[in-house]
Amino acid sequence: MVELPFEMNVTKESVGQVIRAHLRVLKLTKKPSREEFLTIAKVAGIGILAVGAIGFIIYVLLTMLPQWVAK
């Protein structure tokens, strides 16, 4: 049997503390305005496209470079 490096003491109090902490964070949040949402969506979209482009460039280099070197 694998032993954990720490003991997991889950009690009603500890679960209650975690739930209260999460509820406190949720109370502080607010719905973003349309402008905020669109800005976040644009930045996320640009990030996804950038990562995709970098991945595509690496893929092309790793597939075409051996063919170019062999010639």
Stockholm file with secondary structure:
# STOCKHOLM 1.0

chainA/1-71         MVELPFEMNVTKESVGQVIRAHLRVLKLTKKPSREEFLTIAKVAGIGILAVGAIGFIIYVLLTMLPQWVAK
#=GR chainA/1-71 SS CCCCSSCCCCCHHHHHHHHHHHHHHHHHCCCCCHHHHHHHHHHHHHHHHHHHHHHHHHHHHHHHHHHHHHC
#=GC SS_cons        CCCCSSCCCCCHHHHHHHHHHHHHHHHHCCCCCHHHHHHHHHHHHHHHHHHHHHHHHHHHHHHHHHHHHHC
//
